[in-house]
Amino acid sequence: MAALVGLALPAAAGARPLDDLLKGFDDACDYSDALAGLLQSSYAFARKEGAIAIPAGYEAVFGPPSVRPQDEYLHIVLPVTGGTWRGVPVKEIEVYITALASGFSYHAVIFPADALEAAEAAFRERGLAAQEKLAKQDETGFSWDTGFAVTDGVPRYQCDLST
């Protein structure tokens, strides 16, 4: 038993919590300054107007970003290695924007498929409460959306504040 515990500790010790970076993301899409900066820089990167600005202390967690056109959108993926959010492993941060600056933006924290149960337990109720709060803030009627979802078998926590 001690050998098994010894084997499990390095993986847990190597996990890098993204909780500070993602603070507020699951509370009606209230982005931390660090996350907002990362996302804004990903827009500039995708549009070939600038570089990705990884927040200090998270450099080892993010892999090289990728951008690919998908219909009228740019799909940006910020891969995550060894990061967790509320104890759930994170696979990547996904962003959809338009090629030209607009009010469209969709962001999601993607969890590995094998973390579905943990992600659902951690985020389903938080997402329902956040959606209710966000709907009250959406005075313009844009149908903002947030919460936990599973799309094509992929668990995610998403924020769509498109205008």
N, C-alpha and C positions, 0 to 999 in steps of 0.2 A: 504494500500500500504506500509506503513512504516513497518508493521509486516512482510510482504513478503521480503522486503529488509533486514530486520534484520535477517531473517532466511537464506538468501543467503550469507550473509557476512562471517559467520564462516567457511563454506566450502571453500570459496575462500581464506580466511585468512589461512586455514590449509594446502592449497596446497603448496608443496615444489618444486620450479622450479629446474629442472635438466639441465638448459641451460648451466651453467658453466661446468658441467661434460661432457655434450654432445657437447660442443663447437667444431666445425670443422667436426663433424660426417656427417653433411649434406653438407659439402664442400669438396667433393672428398675424403671422408673417412680420413680426417686429425684428428686423435684421440687426445684428450687432454691427458696429462700425467696421470691424475687421471683415466680416462676411460681405457687407455692402461693397467695400473696397475691392475684395477679391472678385465679386460678380461684375462690378463695373469694369475692372481690368480685363475680365474674360470677354466682355463685349468688344473692347478696343482690340484685343488680340484677334478675335474672330473676324473683325472687320479690317484687319491689317493696319490698325491705327496705333498700336502700342503693344506693350508686353504684359504678360500675366504678373500680377503683384501678389505673391504668396505672403500672407501675414507672418510676421516674425514668430518664430517658434514652431511653425507648421511646415517648414521647408522639406523635412524628411518624410512627411506624410503624403504629400501630393506628388504624383508622377507627371510626366509630360502631358499637357492638354492635347486634345484632338478637336478638330472642327470639320464638320462635313455638311454640305447643303442637304436639306431634306424638304422637298417641295419648295414653298416660299420662305422657309426658315433656315437658320443656321443652328445646327445641333452641336453644342459644346459639351465635352466630357472632361471633367477634372477627376482623374482616377485617384483613389485613396488607398494607401497601403498601411495596414495596421491601425487604422483609426476606428474609434467607436463613438457612438452618441447614445447617451443614457444607457451605456453598457452593451449596446447592440453594434455589431460590426458594420462598418460603412464601406461600400464598394466604390462609390463615386458620387460626385455632385454633377447633376445634369442641368443644362441650361438651354433654353430655346429662345432665340431672338430673331428679328428680321434683319436682312442684310443692311438695310438703311435704318437709321435711328427712327424709332416709333414708340408707341406706348405699349407694344406687346413684349411681355417677358414672362417666362415660366421657369421656375427653379424647382428642383427636386433633389432630395437626398435619397440615393438608391442603396438598398440593403441587398446583400447576397440572398439568393433564393432559399438557401438552407437556413437563413435567419428569419424566415417568415413568421414563425410563431413568436419569437422573441420581439420582433419589430411590432407585430400586432399587439402584443401584450403591453409594450411600452408606449405605443403611440395612438392606438385606435380611439380611446376615450379622450386623450388630449386633443386629437384632431377634431372630434365632434364638438368639443367645447370651443376650440379655436375657430371653427367654421361659424358657430353661432355668434361669437364675438366679432368676427370679421364682417359678417352680414350686417351687423348693426353699424359698422364703420363705413360701409359702402353706400354713402349717400348719393352717389352718382348713378347707381343702378348698373354697374358694369358686370355684375355677377361674379365678383372675386371668389376664388375658390382656394381652400386649403384643407389639409388633413391627410390621414393615412389612406393609402390605396394600394391595390395590387393590379398591375396592368400587364397583361401577357405573362402572368406568373411571376412578375418582378415586384417585390414589395418596395414601397417608396413613401416618403412624406413630402408633399408638394405644396407649393405656393404659386398661385397664378393671380397676379395683380394687374393684369393687362387692362389698359384703358382704351 
